[in-house]
Amino acid sequence: MKEYLSLADIQHDLRAGNTTCEELVGYYLSRIDAHRHLNAFVEVYAEEARARALEVDARLREGTAGKLAGLVVGLKDVLCHAGHGVQAGSHMLDNYRSPFTATAVQRILDEDAIVIGRQNCDEFAMGSSNESSYFGPVRNAADSTRVPGGSSGGSAAAVQANLCHAALGSDTGGSVRQPAAFCGTVGLKPSYGRVSRWGLIAYASSFDCIGPITRSVEDAALLLEIMAGPDEHDSTVSTREVPAYSRELHWEQPARVGYLREAVESEAVEPAIRERTLAVLNQLREQGHTVEPIEMPLLRYFLPTYYILTTAEASSNLSRFDGVRYGYRSPEASNLEGLYKKSRTEGFGDEVRRRILLGTFVLSANYYDAYYTKAQRVRNLVRKESEGLFDHHDFLISPVTPTTAFRLGEKMDDPLQMYLADIFTVQANVVGAPAISIPNGTDEAGLPIGVQVMARPFAEQDLLAFSNYLTELIGAGESVK
């Protein structure tokens, strides 16, 4: 079967009778079986997906199929799907089955998407390499000795290796965009509140966003269009009208583009990434767009602010996992206090325990004002600085990551180096803005490189249209070479 780059191509062949949903599902199942070494899937719904494919094929024949007919999709193991397991990559949620379906998942199911399985991720979405999962590390399909990025690494690697056509991930500080960059796929983080978080296992509630990982901007736009919008289950979701993103993907006017000077000139950014980012900026200049460097005085505070606030929220959110109501319970406990301590110590992995401890520390009475309150103030300053930038620029462009995919185990013993992988992605989460990673060539070793485009909050329509245009521009530049 040919490798499809967009859902529109799949649906064209479905209408022409060149393939069926049943054949598509069979193809992806065979790919999953042949690529088990990537460890991208925690669980595969083989028989369920086949049965669902037959149902969608019948609706296609009747002319009643939904907008996503033919889309075979995977779910990151933090998204609830009624009657299915969901563990957030953790021992703590052994054998837990969700009694309900996440709003975002239900909305794509209502449009006839076919869910083929749940995908590996860093434990409780905490990580930048997909090495902290209880189910073991995921491997990058471009080089199996390297990480796929995290925390949505299983989802990105699955789309990269064509084990499914698209996936739903979650992005708290770059967890959709960073693995998308490492795997050469498209990863979209919507504005905070654009997509309901109902049914997403929480890491940091004021940062978490559900976003798609796809093979094209076009498919990301369609998935966002379907998932976005009000939801009675989530009081933080926006009631703003949802534009027809997938039908407004043409960008024709001159854009005002700013780029982080530090991101391009810093020696900490690998030469290949600097060169590819500069090439994109030069192409935009040649096309008549305004491109200028910008300074962000608060850049050095992005990561500290992000980690103080997210660990604090994680400490609160993960307090519910106590061994009492569901999930892992230590067999060694002899009293209630011992049950809490032993279940949480044995059920959580090292990285999750580290972040819970950090979050509990910054929320403690003696340090609350010194850390948590101050970080909230800095977050407001970062928002204001970002708003000022968007008063003069339509988009901000930067690398997604300072390096290409690093080797498995390379940074596991140095959490600070691991955290630095998020340096360019956390701003969008701190301010609640939409951002996207699109493929931007490869380095000399053939490892994918991504470029990030960020827009003001709720400007997804412009972001997607410009990113689609930029993808074509990058492709045109590659073909010239």
Secondary structure, 3 states (H helix, E strand, C coil): CCCCCCHHHHHHHHHHCCCCHHHHHHHHHHHHHHCHHHCCEEEECHHHHHHHHHHHHHHHHHCCCCCCCCCEEEEECCECCCCCECCCCCHHHCCCECCCCCHHHHHHHHCCCEEEEEECCCHHHCCCCCCCCCCCCCCECCECCECCCCCCHHHHHHHHCCCCCEEEEEECCCCCHHHHHHHCCEEEECCCCCECCCCECCCCCCCCEEEEEECCHHHHHHHHHHHECCCCCCCCCCCCCCCCHHHCCCCCCCCEEEEEHHHHHCCCCCHHHHHHHHHHHHHHHHCCCEEEEECCCCHHHHHHHHHHHHHHHHHHHHHHCCCCCCCCCCCCCCCHHHHHHHHHHHHCCHHHHHHHHHHHHHHCCCCHHHHHHHHHHHHHHHHHHHHHHHHHCCEEEEECCCCCCCECCCCCCCHHHHHHHHCCCHHHHHHCCCEEEEEEEECCCCCEEEEEEECCCCCHHHHHHHHHHHHHHHHHHHHHC
